[in-house]
Amino acid sequence: MNIQRVASLRVPALESQLSYSGLDSWMNFIHQVYAHPVHRFVALDGDKTVGALSLLEVKHPVFGHYLATAPFGSYGGFAYETHKARNLLLDEAQRLANEINAEYVSLRFDDTASSPPAGWVEHPVYFTYLIPLPATPEDLLKRFSSDHRNHIRKSLKKGFSIRFGHLDLLDDAYEAIAHSMHELGSPYHAKRYLRQMAESLGDTLQFAVTHDAQGRITGGGVFIYQGKTIFNLHANILHFARSSYAGEFLYWSIIEHAIQKGLSTFDLGRSLIGSGNDVFKSKWAPKKKPLAYWFWLAPGHELPSLNQKNPKFQFVIAVWKRLPHFIVRAIGHFVIRGFI
């Protein structure tokens, strides 16, 4: 068995493990937007590909120099059929990190059945949430608590509406997501990011935008299709609409839409364990799946904690919320380019 560096990853047998965020279309789009180098490797057993690894190299003055799979995604980009293939790919990632003087390597994938080998550290702080989709929405509704069913029904009486689309919804989807992220105290990308994503992924990407009865945008989302699964990349609700169950309306509308399309799974995306998003997503009776995040650390470097639970970020989040829109829109993409 050996490792080869490749210019592209086209491995149908491993694509479900690689997820959309490890495939060429995604990695190439990130490279086009932010110019981060992409490093791809395959493990070969004779002529058969038995493992694959796709890493993005990030250099940022605030967040450092590191390698990571699944940029701006929950998991993906690391897949293997055997532990031998896995370990060879891990060795290659470590070799590359030493070669480029990276501070660490971050692997985001969904295999929690095995422990990392020597030299690697596991840091499981995220769940993803998988909803098996039945034949009808009513079958799913029966699985929810009475309170949650009541909230969904209330949301359907508030006069909300939803539109699905592609580049025709770019402006509204961006406004909903960027505005909501600002309210939450988080930077967001420039509109070019969503435009390039939509152009690169084509029909596998869909925007959704919700409005209230007065025609105001209440939320929006970005959803990606792979096989029989719909993935939630973003699903954001503006603060003024949350008490009216606009979040329940958005999620329920996506579920109905996915069932109509004959899909079998709705992946709600990752959330920090114990966070408000964790609580909200748990209401939808999902299978909560812990994600295996493995790290290799260069000597002298600590485990990174690039999430809102880090106490160092609390002051920054509070300040960011209070900055004018024109400032956060101007500098947000520079900040988030290193925060993958």
Long-range contacts (C-beta under 8 A, 24 or more apart in sequence): 1-43, 1-44, 1-45, 1-50, 1-84, 1-85, 1-88, 2-43, 2-44, 2-88, 3-41, 3-42, 3-43, 3-44, 3-88, 3-89, 3-91, 3-92, 4-41, 4-42, 4-44, 5-39, 5-40, 5-41, 6-40, 6-41, 6-42, 7-40, 8-40, 9-40, 9-42, 9-52, 9-54, 11-42, 11-49, 11-52, 11-79, 13-49, 14-49, 14-51, 14-52, 14-79, 14-80, 14-81, 15-226, 16-226, 16-227, 17-76, 17-78, 17-79, 17-80, 17-109, 17-110, 18-52, 18-54, 18-76, 18-77, 18-78, 18-79, 19-70, 19-73, 19-74, 19-75, 19-76, 19-77, 19-226, 19-231, 20-73, 20-76, 20-201, 20-204, 20-224, 20-226, 20-231, 21-69, 21-70, 21-71, 21-72, 21-73, 21-74, 21-75, 21-76, 21-77, 22-52, 22-54, 22-69, 22-70, 22-76, 22-77, 22-78, 22-79, 23-54, 23-76, 25-200, 25-201, 25-204, 26-71, 26-73, 26-200, 26-201, 27-54, 27-56, 27-71, 27-77, 28-200, 29-196, 29-197, 29-200, 29-201, 30-56, 30-71, 30-72, 30-340, 31-56, 32-196, 32-200, 33-189, 33-192, 33-193, 33-196, 34-337, 36-71, 36-337, 39-67, 39-96, 41-89, 41-92, 41-93, 43-80, 43-85, 43-88, 43-89, 45-85, 50-80, 50-81, 50-82, 50-85, 51-79, 51-80, 51-81, 51-82, 51-85, 51-86, 51-88, 51-89, 52-78, 52-79, 52-80, 52-89, 53-77, 53-78, 53-79, 53-89, 53-92, 53-93, 54-78, 55-93, 55-96, 55-105, 56-340, 57-100, 57-102, 58-337, 58-338, 58-340, 59-338, 60-337, 60-338, 60-339, 61-338, 62-335, 62-338, 63-304, 63-306, 63-338, 63-339, 64-103, 64-104, 64-304, 64-338, 65-100, 65-101, 65-102, 65-103, 66-102, 66-103, 66-104, 66-105, 66-106, 66-304, 67-93, 67-96, 67-97, 67-100, 67-102, 67-104, 67-105, 67-106, 68-105, 68-106, 68-107, 68-108, 68-340, 69-106, 69-107, 69-108, 69-109, 70-108, 70-109, 71-340, 72-233, 72-340, 73-108, 73-233, 74-108, 74-126, 74-128, 74-231, 74-267, 74-269, 74-270, 74-291, 75-108, 75-109, 75-110, 75-128, 75-270, 75-291, 76-108, 76-109, 77-107, 77-108, 77-109, 78-107, 78-108, 78-109, 79-109, 83-114, 87-117, 90-117, 90-120, 90-296, 93-296, 94-119, 94-296, 97-296, 97-298, 98-298, 101-298, 102-298, 103-297, 103-298, 103-301, 104-295, 104-296, 104-297, 104-298, 104-301, 104-303, 104-304, 105-295, 105-296, 106-293, 106-294, 106-295, 106-304, 107-292, 107-293, 107-294, 107-295, 108-291, 108-293, 109-291, 109-292, 109-294, 110-289, 110-291, 110-292, 111-292, 112-289, 112-290, 112-291, 112-292, 116-294, 119-296, 120-294, 120-295, 120-296, 121-294, 121-295, 121-296, 121-297, 121-303, 122-292, 122-293, 122-294, 122-295, 123-293, 123-294, 123-295, 123-303, 124-273, 124-290, 124-291, 124-292, 124-293, 125-272, 125-273, 125-293, 125-307, 125-309, 126-270, 126-271, 126-272, 126-273, 126-290, 126-291, 126-293, 127-270, 127-271, 127-273, 127-278, 127-281, 127-288, 127-289, 127-290, 127-291, 128-267, 128-268, 128-269, 128-270, 128-288, 128-289, 128-291, 129-267, 129-268, 129-269, 129-271, 129-281, 129-282, 129-284, 129-286, 129-287, 129-288, 129-289, 130-265, 130-266, 130-267, 130-268, 130-286, 130-287, 130-289, 131-255, 131-265, 131-266, 131-267, 131-268, 131-284, 131-285, 131-286, 131-287, 132-264, 132-265, 132-287, 133-255, 133-258, 133-259, 133-263, 133-264, 133-265, 133-266, 134-259, 135-259, 136-259, 137-252, 137-255, 137-256, 137-259, 140-255, 140-259, 140-285, 143-285, 144-283, 144-284, 144-285, 145-283, 148-248, 148-283, 148-284, 151-245, 151-248, 152-245, 152-248, 152-249, 152-252, 154-245, 154-248, 155-244, 155-245, 155-246, 155-248, 155-249, 155-252, 156-249, 156-252, 158-212, 158-213, 158-244, 158-245, 158-246, 158-249, 159-212, 159-213, 160-210, 160-211, 160-212, 160-213, 160-218, 160-244, 160-246, 160-249, 161-210, 161-211, 162-208, 162-209, 162-210, 162-211, 162-249, 162-250, 162-253, 163-208, 163-209, 163-210, 163-211, 164-206, 164-207, 164-208, 164-257, 165-206, 165-207, 165-209, 166-198, 166-203, 166-205, 166-206, 166-207, 167-195, 167-198, 167-199, 169-207, 169-208, 169-209, 169-220, 170-194, 170-195, 170-198, 170-207, 172-207, 172-209, 172-217, 172-220, 173-207, 173-208, 173-209, 173-220, 173-221, 173-222, 174-220, 175-217, 175-220, 176-209, 176-210, 176-217, 176-218, 176-219, 176-220, 176-236, 176-238, 177-220, 177-221, 177-222, 177-234, 177-236, 178-329, 178-332, 179-238, 179-325, 180-219, 180-220, 180-236, 180-237, 180-238, 180-239, 181-236, 181-332, 182-320, 182-321, 182-323, 182-325, 182-328, 183-238, 183-239, 183-321, 184-317, 184-321, 185-308, 185-316, 185-317, 185-318, 185-320, 185-321, 186-308, 186-317, 186-320, 187-320, 187-328, 187-331, 187-332, 187-333, 187-335, 187-336, 187-339, 188-328, 188-332, 188-333, 188-336, 189-332, 189-333, 189-336, 190-329, 190-332, 190-333, 192-333, 193-333, 194-222, 197-222, 208-250, 208-253, 208-254, 208-257, 210-237, 210-246, 210-249, 210-250, 210-253, 212-241, 212-244, 212-246, 218-244, 218-246, 219-246, 219-247, 219-250, 221-250, 221-254, 223-254, 225-263, 228-262, 228-263, 228-264, 228-265, 229-263, 229-264, 229-265, 229-266, 229-267, 230-254, 230-258, 230-261, 230-263, 230-265, 230-266, 230-267, 231-267, 231-269, 232-266, 232-267, 232-268, 232-269, 233-269, 235-268, 235-269, 247-280, 251-284, 272-307, 272-308, 272-309, 275-308, 275-309, 306-339
